[in-house]
Amino acid sequence: MFKVLLVDDEVYVRKGLLEIIPWEALKFSVVGEANNGAEALEMIEQLEPDLVITDIRMPTLDGLDLIRSVYAQARLPLIFIIISGFHDFNYAQQALRYGVHDYILKPIDEEEMTAALRKLSYAMGRKRIASLTNDDLTTSAIMEALVQESLQPEEAEPYAAALGLEGVGGFLYTMTEIHAGGGQDKPTTLKQFQEALYSPEVGGAGIPVLEQQPGTFGMLFCTDQIEGGCGGLALHLERLRIALAGRLYMELSLYAGDPVDTLAHVHRSYSEANEAARHKYAENTGVITYAQIKDKALYVFDMNPVLASKLILELEEGNMTDYQQTVNGMFTLFHEQRFTPQAVSSSLARCMAGILGVIKEMDGTEAEILRLKELAERGHGQWSLAMLQEHFQQAIQEAAEAIARLRKLNSLGGIKPIKQYIDTHYHENISLKNIAAMFYMNAVYLGRLFRKTYGVYFNEYLLELRVQEAKKLLRQSDLRMYEIAGRVGFQNADYFVTQFEKLEQLTPSEYRNMLIGKE
């Protein structure tokens, strides 16, 4: 698996790339995201990615300066792909001068990007396999080569010799995902994982390990190492999971492919293990095997947007019981309808974008919702469903409190200023929607609050004001009907007559004539 770093100052560009590109299928793993070139430089030092996909124009340090800095510091060979909204030939020329692999224009075409990455993955894989004749072979490098593509039996022999598995038949690839989150900033390292696996308490000495991405490790079992053979696989893996979790002091899950007969077919067990991992929110158990999920369909789309709108409205209304129940219902839906991790992430992103929009409309800042901002920007793909729900609930609670604070600041005393505004501006073209926007409130919420406070719907109150003023003008002037309609806020004289009659049970003319008849 080749490690990828995404660099773009627009968070939704990065999240979009995460969603639309089938990274796992292309043998890539996104190990980090950076907001600018300076942040990317630090992450390159820490994460040692194989590929950096970067924008050009960014604050602090732009994409070309980032590439220039990397090469100036004589770092290990690093491949760059530039994504940019600028069709400037000079940019492309400079990029090619620095040896950039590809230059892709925004908006990013999914097929173009996928094709470029597939071609690059194949070239990188062949290069890595060719380098395995070097003396500095590592188990991880051998394992990564094994899972890249199908091999002929004779091609697998050097790998078997390097791993000490000559003459062994029957293999099983299993992923370990460590659910680090919250205060756990640094993922478990390969060394830490191997120390735990090879400890006497766990008893996994000699098992080859591959670091697929930070916090996720692959293990290659010989089937004769499994107690009870393949029939006892689930029990063996559950015991291993418990032992590893106890040694690492962290929650973790295991995902296993089906056993394969030869080392040449380990890539198949690897692919199946990764497929099992896509079912982690659906099964929500500590061990998931491919045999357990291979005939089960997954839901790959966003949840119904109505549910996100409902949550945002409940947050604005400050009804804790309602929005907590909605969040619980969302996560129950994710589990029962078998949402993929990508579908869950996309659904939550919709909610978070909507909440952030409300905060900004109320003149709030991202500082008001640090938990939500962190959840939106920080990868949470290695969290369990329970961990994700806990963090999302906390972020939602923080957002509800921020909205309540901002409403208190913006409302200037609550509903009273809004009523005063209506009383003063009823003759203008006003509506519940534009008044709500003016006072930084949700229109539906304002309508409910107005009725709760004054015992009448907004539209009824506005109509009553206008009709009462129209009656005054009918009594005190000889203005024509269309003139009166315009003065009290009606854009159409016929509509004014209809609404007047609806409220007073007689037309404006009849009302005026009635007054004349009494003289």
C-alpha positions as CSV (number, residue, x, y, z in Angstrom):
1,M,0.0,0.0,0.0
2,F,1.5,3.3,-1.1
3,K,1.1,6.3,1.3
4,V,-0.5,9.5,0.1
5,L,-0.6,13.0,1.6
6,L,-3.3,15.4,0.4
7,V,-2.4,19.1,0.4
8,D,-5.1,21.8,-0.3
9,D,-6.3,24.8,1.7
10,E,-9.9,24.0,0.9
11,V,-11.0,21.2,3.3
12,Y,-13.9,20.2,1.0
13,V,-11.5,19.6,-1.9
14,R,-9.6,17.2,0.3
15,K,-12.7,15.5,1.6
16,G,-14.0,15.3,-2.0
17,L,-10.9,13.4,-3.1
18,L,-11.2,11.1,-0.2
19,E,-14.8,10.2,-1.2
20,I,-14.5,9.9,-5.0
21,I,-11.3,8.0,-5.4
22,P,-11.2,4.2,-4.7
23,W,-7.9,4.5,-2.8
24,E,-7.8,1.0,-1.4
25,A,-8.5,-0.6,-4.8
26,L,-5.7,1.4,-6.3
27,K,-3.3,0.3,-3.6
28,F,-3.1,3.7,-2.0
29,S,-3.7,4.8,1.5
30,V,-4.3,8.5,2.5
31,V,-2.2,8.9,5.6
32,G,-2.6,12.6,6.1
33,E,-4.1,16.0,5.1
34,A,-2.4,19.4,5.1
35,N,-3.9,22.9,4.8
36,N,-0.8,24.4,3.2
37,G,2.8,23.7,2.0
38,A,4.4,24.5,5.4
39,E,2.2,22.1,7.2
40,A,2.8,19.5,4.4
41,L,6.6,19.8,4.9
42,E,6.3,18.8,8.5
43,M,3.9,15.9,7.7
44,I,6.2,14.7,4.9
45,E,9.0,14.4,7.5
46,Q,6.7,12.6,10.0
47,L,4.7,10.3,7.7
48,E,7.2,9.6,4.8
49,P,4.5,9.4,2.1
50,D,5.2,7.9,-1.3
51,L,2.9,10.4,-3.2
52,V,1.9,14.0,-2.5
53,I,-1.2,15.4,-4.2
54,T,-1.1,19.2,-3.9
55,D,-2.8,22.4,-4.9
56,I,-0.6,25.2,-6.3
57,R,-2.0,28.4,-4.7
58,M,-2.1,28.1,-0.9
59,P,-1.3,30.4,1.9
60,T,2.1,30.3,3.8
61,L,3.8,28.0,1.3
62,D,2.4,27.2,-2.1
63,G,2.6,24.0,-4.0
64,L,5.5,24.8,-6.2
65,D,7.5,26.1,-3.3
66,L,6.7,22.9,-1.4
67,I,8.1,20.8,-4.2
68,R,11.1,23.0,-4.5
69,S,11.7,22.7,-0.7
70,V,11.5,18.9,-0.7
71,Y,14.0,18.6,-3.5
72,A,16.3,21.2,-2.0
73,Q,16.5,19.2,1.2
74,A,17.4,16.1,-0.8
75,R,14.7,13.9,0.7
76,L,13.9,10.4,-0.3
77,P,12.4,10.1,-3.8
78,L,8.9,11.5,-3.6
79,I,6.2,11.6,-6.3
80,F,4.1,14.8,-6.8
81,I,0.8,15.2,-8.6
82,I,-0.5,18.8,-8.9
83,I,-4.2,19.7,-8.9
84,S,-5.0,23.3,-9.8
85,G,-7.8,25.5,-11.0
86,F,-5.3,27.5,-13.1
87,H,-5.0,26.8,-16.8
88,D,-1.7,28.8,-16.9
89,F,0.9,27.1,-19.0
90,N,3.7,28.7,-16.9
91,Y,2.5,26.8,-13.9
92,A,2.6,23.5,-15.7
93,Q,6.0,24.3,-17.2
94,Q,7.5,25.0,-13.8
95,A,5.8,21.8,-12.4
96,L,7.4,19.7,-15.1
97,R,10.8,21.3,-14.5
98,Y,10.6,19.9,-11.0
99,G,9.7,16.4,-12.2
100,V,6.0,16.5,-11.2
101,H,4.4,13.3,-12.3
102,D,1.1,14.8,-13.4
103,Y,-0.8,18.1,-13.6
104,I,-4.6,17.8,-13.2
105,L,-7.0,20.7,-13.6
106,K,-9.9,21.4,-11.3
107,P,-12.7,20.6,-11.1
108,I,-11.3,17.2,-10.8
109,D,-12.7,14.6,-13.1
110,E,-13.1,11.3,-11.2
111,E,-12.3,9.1,-14.2
112,E,-9.2,11.1,-15.2
113,M,-7.8,11.1,-11.6
114,T,-8.5,7.4,-11.1
115,A,-6.9,6.5,-14.4
116,A,-3.8,8.5,-13.5
117,L,-3.5,6.9,-10.1
118,R,-4.0,3.4,-11.4
119,K,-1.2,3.9,-13.9
120,L,1.0,5.4,-11.2
121,S,0.3,2.6,-8.8
122,Y,1.2,-0.1,-11.3
123,A,4.5,1.7,-12.1
124,M,5.3,2.1,-8.4
125,G,4.4,-1.5,-7.7
126,R,6.7,-2.9,-10.4
127,K,9.5,-0.7,-9.2
128,R,9.1,-1.9,-5.6
129,I,9.0,-5.5,-6.6
130,A,12.2,-5.0,-8.7
131,S,14.0,-3.6,-5.7
132,L,13.4,-6.7,-3.6
133,T,16.6,-8.2,-4.7
134,N,18.5,-5.7,-2.6
135,D,20.1,-6.8,0.7
136,D,18.0,-4.4,2.8
137,L,14.8,-6.3,2.4
138,T,12.3,-5.8,5.1
139,T,9.3,-7.9,6.0
140,S,7.0,-5.0,5.4
141,A,8.4,-4.4,1.9
142,I,8.0,-8.1,1.0
143,M,4.4,-8.2,2.4
144,E,3.5,-5.1,0.4
145,A,4.8,-6.6,-2.7
146,L,2.8,-9.8,-2.1
147,V,-0.5,-8.0,-1.8
148,Q,0.1,-5.7,-4.8
149,E,-0.9,-8.2,-7.5
150,S,-1.4,-11.9,-8.4
151,L,1.9,-13.9,-8.8
152,Q,2.7,-17.1,-10.5
153,P,3.8,-19.9,-8.1
154,E,7.4,-19.6,-9.3
155,E,7.4,-15.8,-8.8
156,A,6.3,-16.3,-5.2
157,E,9.2,-18.5,-4.3
158,P,11.7,-15.7,-3.5
159,Y,9.1,-14.1,-1.2
160,A,8.5,-17.4,0.6
161,A,12.3,-17.8,1.1
162,A,12.7,-14.2,2.4
163,L,9.8,-14.8,4.9
164,G,11.0,-18.2,6.0
165,L,7.9,-19.9,4.6
166,E,9.4,-22.3,2.1
167,G,7.3,-25.5,1.8
168,V,4.4,-24.0,3.8
169,G,0.9,-24.2,2.3
170,G,-2.2,-22.4,3.4
171,F,-2.2,-18.6,4.3
172,L,-4.6,-16.1,5.7
173,Y,-4.4,-12.3,5.6
174,T,-5.9,-10.4,8.6
175,M,-6.1,-6.7,9.2
176,T,-5.8,-5.1,12.6
177,E,-7.5,-1.7,13.0
178,I,-6.6,0.1,16.2
179,H,-9.4,2.4,17.2
180,A,-7.3,5.4,18.4
181,G,-9.3,8.6,18.9
182,G,-9.9,11.5,21.2
183,G,-6.8,12.2,23.2
184,Q,-4.8,9.6,21.3
185,D,-3.0,11.9,18.9
186,K,-0.2,9.6,17.7
187,P,-1.2,6.3,16.1
188,T,0.5,3.0,17.2
189,T,3.7,2.5,15.4
190,L,4.8,-0.6,13.5
191,K,7.4,-1.3,16.2
192,Q,4.9,-1.0,19.0
193,F,2.5,-3.3,17.2
194,Q,5.1,-5.9,16.6
195,E,6.3,-5.8,20.2
196,A,2.7,-6.4,21.4
197,L,2.1,-9.2,18.8
198,Y,5.4,-11.0,19.5
199,S,5.0,-10.8,23.3
200,P,4.5,-14.0,25.3
201,E,1.0,-12.8,26.3
202,V,-0.2,-12.6,22.7
203,G,2.0,-15.4,21.3
204,G,2.3,-14.2,17.7
205,A,6.0,-14.5,17.4
206,G,7.2,-14.8,13.8
207,I,4.0,-13.6,12.1
208,P,4.9,-11.2,9.2
209,V,3.4,-7.8,9.6
210,L,2.6,-5.0,7.1
211,E,1.7,-1.4,8.1
212,Q,-1.1,-0.6,5.7
213,Q,-1.5,2.9,7.1
214,P,-0.9,4.5,10.5
215,G,-2.8,2.5,13.0
216,T,-3.8,-0.3,10.6
217,F,-1.6,-3.5,10.3
218,G,-1.8,-6.6,8.2
219,M,-0.8,-10.0,9.5
220,L,0.0,-13.1,7.4
221,F,-1.0,-16.3,9.2
222,C,-0.1,-19.8,8.2
223,T,-3.3,-21.8,8.5
224,D,-1.6,-24.4,10.6
225,Q,-0.9,-21.7,13.2
226,I,-4.7,-21.4,13.8
227,E,-6.0,-23.5,16.6
228,G,-8.7,-25.9,15.3
229,G,-7.7,-25.1,11.7
230,C,-9.9,-22.9,9.6
231,G,-13.0,-24.1,11.4
232,G,-11.8,-22.5,14.6
233,L,-10.8,-19.2,12.8
234,A,-13.3,-16.9,14.5
235,L,-12.5,-18.1,18.0
236,H,-8.7,-17.9,17.3
237,L,-9.0,-14.3,16.0
238,E,-11.2,-13.2,18.9
239,R,-8.7,-14.5,21.4
240,L,-5.9,-12.8,19.5
241,R,-7.9,-9.5,19.5
242,I,-8.5,-9.6,23.2
243,A,-4.8,-10.3,23.9
244,L,-3.6,-7.5,21.6
245,A,-6.1,-5.1,23.0
246,G,-4.9,-5.9,26.5
247,R,-1.3,-5.5,25.6
248,L,-1.8,-2.2,23.7
249,Y,-4.4,-0.8,26.1
250,M,-6.6,0.1,23.2
251,E,-9.8,-1.0,21.5
252,L,-9.2,-2.8,18.1
253,S,-10.9,-4.9,15.5
254,L,-9.7,-7.7,13.2
255,Y,-10.9,-8.2,9.6
256,A,-9.9,-11.5,7.9
257,G,-10.0,-12.7,4.3
258,D,-10.6,-16.3,3.3
259,P,-7.6,-18.7,3.5
260,V,-5.7,-19.3,0.3
261,D,-3.6,-22.3,-0.7
262,T,-0.4,-20.6,-1.8
263,L,1.6,-17.4,-1.1
264,A,1.0,-16.4,-4.8
265,H,-2.7,-15.8,-4.0
266,V,-2.3,-13.8,-0.8
267,H,-3.4,-10.7,-2.6
268,R,-6.9,-12.3,-2.8
269,S,-7.1,-12.8,1.0
270,Y,-5.8,-9.2,1.4
271,S,-8.6,-7.8,-0.8
272,E,-11.2,-9.9,1.1
273,A,-9.9,-8.6,4.4
274,N,-10.2,-5.0,3.2
275,E,-13.7,-5.8,2.0
276,A,-14.6,-7.2,5.4
277,A,-13.4,-3.9,6.9
278,R,-16.0,-2.0,4.9
279,H,-18.6,-3.8,6.9
280,K,-17.3,-2.7,10.3
281,Y,-20.3,-0.3,11.0
282,A,-22.8,-2.9,9.7
283,E,-21.5,-5.8,11.8
284,N,-20.2,-3.7,14.7
285,T,-18.3,-6.7,16.2
286,G,-14.6,-7.2,17.2
287,V,-13.9,-9.8,14.5
288,I,-15.3,-9.8,11.0
289,T,-14.4,-12.4,8.4
290,Y,-15.0,-12.3,4.7
291,A,-17.0,-15.5,4.9
292,Q,-19.3,-13.8,7.3
293,I,-20.1,-10.8,5.0
294,K,-19.5,-11.9,1.4
295,D,-23.2,-12.3,0.6
296,K,-24.3,-9.1,2.4
297,A,-25.0,-5.9,0.5
298,L,-23.8,-2.5,1.8
299,Y,-25.5,0.9,1.5
300,V,-23.1,3.3,-0.3
301,F,-25.1,6.6,-0.5
302,D,-25.7,9.5,1.9
303,M,-28.6,9.3,4.3
304,N,-31.8,11.2,3.5
305,P,-31.0,14.9,3.5
306,V,-34.3,15.4,5.4
307,L,-32.7,13.8,8.4
308,A,-29.8,16.3,8.4
309,S,-32.3,19.2,8.0
310,K,-34.3,17.8,11.0
311,L,-31.2,17.7,13.2
312,I,-30.1,21.2,12.3
313,L,-33.6,22.6,13.1
314,E,-33.6,20.8,16.4
315,L,-30.2,22.2,17.2
316,E,-31.5,25.7,16.4
317,E,-34.5,25.2,18.6
318,G,-32.2,24.0,21.4
319,N,-34.3,20.9,22.2
320,M,-31.7,18.5,23.6
321,T,-33.9,15.5,23.9
322,D,-35.0,15.8,20.2
323,Y,-31.5,16.3,18.7
324,Q,-30.0,13.5,20.8
325,Q,-32.7,11.2,19.7
326,T,-32.1,12.1,16.1
327,V,-28.4,11.5,16.4
328,N,-29.1,8.1,18.1
329,G,-31.5,7.3,15.2
330,M,-28.9,8.2,12.6
331,F,-26.4,5.8,14.1
332,T,-28.9,3.1,14.4
333,L,-29.7,3.6,10.7
334,F,-26.0,3.4,9.8
335,H,-25.8,0.1,11.6
336,E,-29.1,-1.5,10.5
337,Q,-29.0,-0.3,6.9
338,R,-25.4,-1.4,6.6
339,F,-23.8,1.9,5.6
340,T,-20.2,1.8,4.4
341,P,-17.7,3.9,6.3
342,Q,-17.5,6.3,3.3
343,A,-21.3,6.7,3.3
344,V,-21.3,7.4,7.1
345,S,-18.5,9.9,6.7
346,S,-20.4,11.7,3.8
347,S,-23.7,11.7,5.8
348,L,-22.0,13.3,8.8
349,A,-20.2,15.8,6.6
350,R,-23.6,17.0,5.3
351,C,-24.8,17.6,8.8
352,M,-21.6,19.3,9.8
353,A,-21.6,21.6,6.8
354,G,-25.2,22.6,7.5
355,I,-24.4,23.3,11.2
356,L,-21.3,25.3,10.2
357,G,-23.5,27.3,7.8
358,V,-25.9,28.2,10.6
359,I,-23.1,29.3,12.8
360,K,-21.7,31.5,10.1
361,E,-25.1,33.0,9.3
362,M,-25.3,34.0,13.0
363,D,-21.9,35.8,12.7
364,G,-20.2,33.0,14.6
365,T,-16.8,31.6,13.9
366,E,-15.2,28.2,13.7
367,A,-13.8,28.9,17.2
368,E,-17.4,28.4,18.5
369,I,-17.4,24.8,17.4
370,L,-13.9,23.4,17.8
371,R,-15.1,19.8,18.3
372,L,-17.1,19.9,15.1
373,K,-14.3,21.5,13.1
374,E,-11.9,18.9,14.4
375,L,-14.3,16.1,13.5
376,A,-14.8,17.5,10.0
377,E,-11.1,17.9,9.3
378,R,-9.5,15.0,11.2
379,G,-9.8,11.6,9.8
380,H,-11.9,9.2,11.9
381,G,-11.9,6.2,9.6
382,Q,-10.2,4.1,12.3
383,W,-12.8,4.8,14.9
384,S,-15.5,2.3,15.9
385,L,-19.1,3.2,15.3
386,A,-19.6,3.7,19.1
387,M,-16.5,6.1,19.3
388,L,-17.7,8.0,16.3
389,Q,-21.2,8.4,17.8
390,E,-19.7,9.6,21.1
391,H,-17.5,12.2,19.4
392,F,-20.4,13.4,17.2
393,Q,-22.7,13.7,20.1
394,Q,-20.2,15.9,21.9
395,A,-19.7,18.0,18.8
396,I,-23.4,18.4,18.4
397,Q,-23.8,19.4,22.0
398,E,-21.1,22.0,21.6
399,A,-22.8,23.4,18.5
400,A,-26.2,23.6,20.2
401,E,-24.6,25.6,23.1
402,A,-22.8,27.9,20.5
403,I,-26.1,28.5,18.6
404,A,-27.9,29.4,21.9
405,R,-25.1,31.9,22.8
406,L,-25.2,33.5,19.4
407,R,-29.0,33.7,19.3
408,K,-28.9,35.4,22.7
409,L,-26.4,38.0,21.4
410,N,-28.1,38.5,18.1
411,S,-31.7,38.6,19.2
412,L,-31.2,41.6,21.4
413,G,-33.7,40.6,24.0
414,G,-35.5,37.8,22.1
415,I,-38.7,38.0,20.0
416,K,-39.7,41.6,21.1
417,P,-37.4,43.4,18.6
418,I,-38.7,41.2,15.8
419,K,-42.3,42.1,16.6
420,Q,-41.3,45.8,16.8
421,Y,-39.7,45.5,13.3
422,I,-42.9,44.0,11.9
423,D,-45.0,46.7,13.5
424,T,-42.8,49.3,11.9
425,H,-42.2,47.8,8.4
426,Y,-45.5,45.9,7.8
427,H,-46.1,48.2,4.7
428,E,-42.9,46.9,3.1
429,N,-42.4,43.6,1.1
430,I,-41.5,41.5,4.2
431,S,-41.8,37.8,4.8
432,L,-41.0,35.3,7.6
433,K,-38.0,34.1,5.6
434,N,-36.3,37.5,5.1
435,I,-37.0,38.6,8.7
436,A,-35.5,35.4,10.0
437,A,-32.4,36.0,7.9
438,M,-32.1,39.5,9.2
439,F,-32.2,38.3,12.8
440,Y,-30.0,35.3,12.2
441,M,-32.7,32.7,12.9
442,N,-34.2,29.7,11.2
443,A,-37.5,30.6,9.5
444,V,-39.3,27.6,10.8
445,Y,-38.0,28.2,14.3
446,L,-39.0,31.9,14.2
447,G,-42.5,31.0,13.1
448,R,-42.9,28.6,16.0
449,L,-41.4,31.1,18.5
450,F,-43.7,33.9,17.3
451,R,-46.8,31.8,17.6
452,K,-45.7,30.5,21.1
453,T,-45.1,34.1,22.3
454,Y,-48.1,35.9,20.8
455,G,-50.6,33.2,20.2
456,V,-51.0,33.9,16.5
457,Y,-49.2,32.8,13.3
458,F,-46.8,35.3,11.7
459,N,-48.8,35.6,8.5
460,E,-52.0,36.1,10.4
461,Y,-50.4,38.8,12.5
462,L,-49.0,40.6,9.5
463,L,-52.3,40.4,7.6
464,E,-54.2,41.8,10.6
465,L,-51.7,44.8,10.8
466,R,-52.1,45.6,7.1
467,V,-55.9,45.3,7.1
468,Q,-56.3,47.5,10.2
469,E,-54.1,50.2,8.5
470,A,-56.2,49.8,5.3
471,K,-59.4,50.3,7.3
472,K,-57.9,53.5,8.7
473,L,-57.0,54.8,5.2
474,L,-60.5,53.8,4.0
475,R,-62.0,55.9,6.8
476,Q,-59.7,58.9,6.6
477,S,-58.9,59.3,2.9
478,D,-60.3,59.0,-0.6
479,L,-57.3,57.0,-1.9
480,R,-58.1,54.4,-4.5
481,M,-58.0,50.7,-3.7
482,Y,-54.7,50.1,-5.5
483,E,-53.1,53.1,-3.7
484,I,-54.3,51.8,-0.3
485,A,-53.0,48.3,-1.2
486,G,-49.5,49.6,-2.0
487,R,-49.4,51.7,1.2
488,V,-50.1,48.8,3.5
489,G,-47.7,46.3,1.8
490,F,-49.7,44.5,-0.8
491,Q,-48.1,44.2,-4.2
492,N,-51.4,43.3,-6.0
493,A,-54.7,45.2,-5.5
494,D,-56.8,42.1,-6.3
495,Y,-55.0,40.1,-3.7
496,F,-55.5,42.9,-1.2
497,V,-59.3,42.9,-1.8
498,T,-59.4,39.1,-1.4
499,Q,-57.4,39.1,1.9
500,F,-59.4,42.1,3.3
501,E,-62.7,40.3,2.6
502,K,-61.3,37.1,4.1
503,L,-60.7,38.8,7.4
504,E,-63.5,41.4,7.5
505,Q,-66.3,39.4,5.7
506,L,-66.8,42.4,3.3
507,T,-64.8,44.1,0.6
508,P,-62.9,47.3,1.1
509,S,-65.4,49.1,-1.1
510,E,-68.3,47.7,0.9
511,Y,-66.5,48.8,4.1
512,R,-66.1,52.4,2.8
513,N,-69.7,52.5,1.4
514,M,-70.9,51.2,4.8
515,L,-69.2,54.2,6.5
516,I,-70.7,56.7,4.0
517,G,-74.2,55.2,4.5
518,K,-74.0,55.9,8.2
519,E,-73.5,59.7,7.6
